[in-house]
Amino acid sequence: MIEPEPLHFLGANEVRWRGRRLAYFSGCDYFRLARDPRLAAAAKKSLDENGLNVAASRRTTGNHALYARLETALATFFGAETALLVPGGYLAPLAAAQAVAGDFTHAFIDELAHGALVDASRMLACPVKKFRHRDAADLQKQLLAAGKTARPLVLTDGMFSHDGSAAPLREYKKVLPARGWILCDDAHGAGVLGATGRGTLEWAGVGRKNIIQCATLSKAFGSYGGVVLAARAVREKILAHGRSFIGTTPVPPPLAGAALAALQILRREPARRKRLFAQLAWVRTRLRAAGWEIDETPGPIIRLPDLEDAAAAKLKARLLTAGIYPPFLKYSSASAQGIFRFVISSEHKPAQLENLTAVLAAFPARRG
């Protein structure tokens, strides 16, 4: 792998790259809270009061009242029975899987699941099989083949980061036997999807019974850390058996303070979410009118159809000429050759969106 060149962020929607100031349509800071001065102020206040680091596991001397405050606020925001904070979003499904290892006879994982879920599945102490991407019928077929005595666990992303699509959790729940559970890594859906931002569960209209929802605080919430949202029994199992929780130093207090501020902002400013999806709809409408085949996904991500290498190189050049950083990424599971993936934020300015759509509308290669 070639290490990407560093970017220097300038304000909410621009970066400096190779000495140029460019509009930025990448990353997962959907509300640009990572550069909100209120989060910075909250982090500074927590730094002054609590220091930079507790320097110990929460199982020893590293527990802090601030973590309980944040967990209570997260459980309230998501409507979950409990929340458990872990040091990073990647660790959340690992901690959950370590805790429930041995509880299930079979595991079924979406073929395009995030690496965190792939690693989590290896800790479950049971056979693991892939099912076709977002395909409830294929999942049902495999569940039936597992037999009537099976205790299955289904592992899936909530919102998939390569294109903004979402797992059909309602359909999965319909085909899942009574003893089955779902482990949903909702890193991208949390804070974004659903009427109040509770994530893919709210978007799909499913309850929390037999679902473990994992999330990160580094995307929609602009801070850092991971969280497991689940029934109290699951939380207690993680406290007892989740090595990714037991053996790690928790989130630094300044970042926990910033996360608390982010939760308050998203609760008090629902207009951010409305603006985000209004801007997404506007861009999609313009691109479709220009001939692009753009999927209607619930997340604020626009994936262009795959382009040949020569066409991709031309589009990169045109974007740079227009002052836009080219968001060309390689998701090995979703598209090995690379894809253009534009992330729309609530804070993009109309002129930036106009510029983006003008460049893409003028580009001739509109279909894969």
Secondary structure, DSSP 8 states (H G I E B T S, - for coil): -------EEETTTEEEETTEEEE---SS-TT-GGG-HHHHHHHHHHHHHH-S---S-TTTT---HHHHHHHHHHHHHHT-SEEEEES-TTHHHHHHHHHHTTS-SEEEEETT--HHHHHHHTTSSS-EEEE-TT-HHHHHHHHHHH-TT--EEEEEESB-TTT--B--HHHHHHHS-TT-EEEEE-TTTTTTSSTTS--HHHHHT--STTEEEEEESSSTTSS--EEEEE-HHHHHHHHHH-HHHHTS----HHHHHHHHHHHHHHHH-THHHHHHHHHHHHHHHHHHHTT------SSSEEE-----HHHHHHHHHHHHHTTB---EEEETTTEEEEEEEEE--TT--HHHHHHHHHHHHT-S----
